[in-house]
């Protein structure tokens, strides 16, 4: 990140005009002042550090440099400025490297092409551009199939896993997401769908607009609007509508779980770390979980948080973690 980008990032943050990812970078920078900083390899060279100090001082406004206090404490200003930039550059590099490793923007085939299928692995996410310019963010361990007749009278896709859809409006062609037990039909809106085979529920969360959720017999269960979510219990065939503050936080490297089942927690951990968790007792499987998972945390830190909710302990056994 150069100084022009740094200045723009901070200016946008103060003007409340930043993206979620940019706000996260600045927030992490701020938090870094109270934590121990790791070394930034690019700034280990003393020559590079000295160049950075000179650049920072040269870019300070003239009237600021002439302030008597700053003149007397020039070395303090330089040290604080370098520390701030080093921290922000390091965090920006971390976020950028994570995004490069997990985001793969792909162009789906043109209208009338054959069926298109794509999937993601552990810690992998994809941004897909559909033929009508609708966008789909595909979460880890997920599969999306785009129907060969997409963009005709019906824009049909099938999902196993989790995805966020930002649908381009088209009143003459409804957009339909088909899961194992539900269909979600919209004309143009943004919403998140979670439908993993390992979880007992299917969740639909509306970011903005309106969606219709139907069962496998095409019977409408509910019309959802902004801020609403639907939780469909597969075994009981029952749907519950809730208020939801977030549905696609996973796109930014963290997951917000609200009244989540044990299986949903297990799936979220698997998506982040590639490790399955299971319980040696029945009680944890009946609990609900409200927690916030961050990809930058270690697996051990995440497990400590999960176990603290219901005073559980855990042990790692090869490629799985057992709660007891």
N, C-alpha and C positions, 0 to 999 in steps of 0.2 A: 504494500500500500504506500503510495507517495503522499506528500503533504497536501496536495490539492484534494485527493480523495479523502484524507483524514479531515480536512476542514469541512468538506461537503457533508461527510458523515455526521459530524457533530452539529453542524448547522441544521441539518434535517431533523436530527433528534430533538433539538431544542424547539424546533417549529412544529413538532408532532407530525412530521411528514416522512417518517422512516418506515421501511418495511419491518415485519416481525423479526426477520433475520438480522437486519441492521440494528434494531433496538436491542436484540439479544447480545450483539457484539459489544455495544456501549455498556450495557448492564454488567456484562462479565468483566469489562475493563474496570468499571467502578468497584465491583466486588473485589477485584484483585488487590486493591490497596490494603485490604485487611488479611490477605493470605500470602503465603510464601511463594515467590515467583520462581519458576524454572528458568534456566538460561535459554536465551534465544540464540541458536547457533549462528545466525547471520550477523549478530552483534558481539560475538566473542572477540573479534579482532579489535585491538586497541585503536588502530587507524580508522576503522569504520565508526567506532564510538566517537572519536574526536571530530570526524567529519559531520556526524549527526549533531553534536553539540553546536558546531559552528552554524549549521543550517538552521537550527532552532533559534539561535540568537539573532541571526540575520533577518529572520522572518518576524521578529517581534516589532510592533509599531514603534516608530521613533520616539513619540511622546512617552511611551511606556519605558523605554530604555533609559531615558533621561530622568526618570523618577529617582530621587535621591536614595530611597530605601532599596530599590532594585539595584542601583549601582553598587551599594554597599554589600548587597547579598546576591550578587550576580551568580556566584557558584551554586547557591541554593536553588535559584530559578532554573539554572541549567540542569541540575541533577533531577529536580522534580519533573521538568519537561521531558528529559530523556527517559525517565522511569515511566512516565505516562505513555509516551509514544511506543516505547519498547513493549509495554504491557498490551497496548492496543494492537500493535503490529503482530505480536505473538498470537493474541486471541483471534484476530482476523485471519491469520495464516491457518490456525487450527480449524476455524469454521470453514474456510475455503477448502482445506484438504479433505474435511469430512464430506462436504458437499460434492467434491469431485469424485469421491470414492463411492457415493451412494446414489447419485443422481445421473440418470442416463436419458437424455432427451431423444426421443425416437419419432420418426414420421411414419404414421400408419398408412397403408396402401390407399390408393385413390378409390373413388366411388366405383362400385361394380367389380372391384377386385375380389380375389378369393378370401375365404375366412382368414382372419389374422389372429394369431395367438401369441401372447408374450407372458413371461413370468419373471419373478424376482426371487432371489435367495436370501439368506440370512444377512441382516444389516444392509440390504440393498433396496433402493427406491428408484422408480422410474417416472419421468414425466412424458406422457404420450400426447401427441397432437393428432386429433382425429380429422377425417376428411373435411368436416364442416367447421374446423377450427376450434371445436370443443376441446377442453384439456382434461386429462386424467392423470392424477398422481397415484401411482401404485405402490402400496406399502410392501414391506418385506414378506417373503413367503406367500406370495399371492399370484394368481393367474387371471388374466383378462382375455376374453375372446370377443373380437369384433365381427359381427355378422357380415357375410358377403354382400348382403343387400343394404348395408348401412347407408344412410342419407337418402333412402328412398322414401316410401310412405311411413317408415318406422326406423328409427335409429336404435338398433338392438345391440346390446353388449351383455356378456355373461361374466359374472365375477365369482371367484372363490378366493377369499382372503379379505383384504381391506383396500379401499380406494376412495379418493376424494374427486368428485366430478364438478367441473365448472362448465356448464352446458350453454352453448350458443343458442339463443332463442330462435325458434322456427315453428310458427303456428301450424304449418302444414305437415310437419313431421315430428311426432312426439319422440322423446328420448326415453328408452326403457332399459333398466338394469335388471337382469335376471340372476337371482341367487338360487340356492338349493331349495328354498321354501317360499320365497317372496319375490314379487316384482315391484319395482319402483318406477313410476311413470311421471315424466315432467315435460314441459315445453321449453323452459329455459330458466335455469337456477343453479345454485351451488349447494352440494350436500355430500355427506360422507356415509359410506356403507361399510359395515364390518360383518363378514360372514365366513369365518374360518370353520373348517370341518371339525376342529378339536374343541370348539366352544359351544355351549348349550343354547346360546342366544344369538339372534341377528339384530344388529343395531343400525338404525338410520338416524342421522342427525342433519338438520337443515341449517345451512349457514345463512342463506337468504333466498327469498322466493317461496314457492309452494311445490310440494310433491305429494303424489298419491301413492300409498302403499297398499298392495293387494296380495292376497294369499295365492296358493298354487291353483285355485279354481277361479282366479280373476275376480274374486269378491273384494271390494274396497274395504280395507280395515280402518284406515284413517287418512285424512288430509292433514299434512303437517306444514307448518309455516315457520318463519325464522325463529330460531332459538328453541324449537321443539325437537324432541327425539322420540323414537319408537323402539321399544325393546320387545322382540318377539321370542317367546319361549317355545322352542321347537317341539319338545316332548309333549307339552300341554296344548300347543296350538293357540296360545293366548298372547294378546298384544297389550302393552301398557305404554301410554304416552307420558313423557316427562319433560320438564324444562332442562335444558342442557346449555352449559356455558361454552363448551368446546367439543369439537368432534374430530378435528384433523390436526391437532397439535403435533402429531408424529411427523408431519412434514418438516418441522423445525428441529427435530432431534429430541423431542421429549413427549411423553404420553401422560395424559390426564385421565385417570380411571375414576369413575363415579359409580358407586354401588355395583362394582364389578364382581363377577364370580371368580372363584379360585382358578378356573380354567382360562378366564380372560387374562388374569395376572400372569399365569404360566405362559400364555401365548405372547404377551407383551415382552416378557423376559427372553423368550426364545427368539423373537424378532430382533432384539437388541444384542444379545450375547451368544445365541446359538446353543443355549443350555436349557434343557427342560427341567421344570421343577414339579415334584409330586409330594404328596403327603402320606406319612406312615399312619396317620390317624384320620378319622372321619370328620372331626370337628372343623379343621381348616377348610374343608371342602364345602361346608355349609355357611361359612362366614361370607360377608360382603366386604369389599375393600374400596376405600377412597384414598388414593395416593397419586403422587406426581413422580414419574420416572424420568431421569435425565440420561441421555446417551453418554455424556462426558463422565459420569460416575463409573467407578469400577463395579464389577459384579458383586464383590464383597460388600461395598457400600450400599448397593441396591438391596441386597438380601437382608442386611441389618435393618433397613427401613421397613421392608415388608414384614419381617418377623416381629418388629416392635409393635405393630398394630394390635396383634392379638397375643403378645408375649410368647412367641414361638421361638424355637431354636432350629438350626439347620446343619446339615453336614453334606459335603460334596462326595459323590460316589461316581467316579469316572465321568461320564458325559451327562450326569443329571445331579440335581440337588434335591435332597429329601428333607422335608419339614417334619418336626416332631415336637 
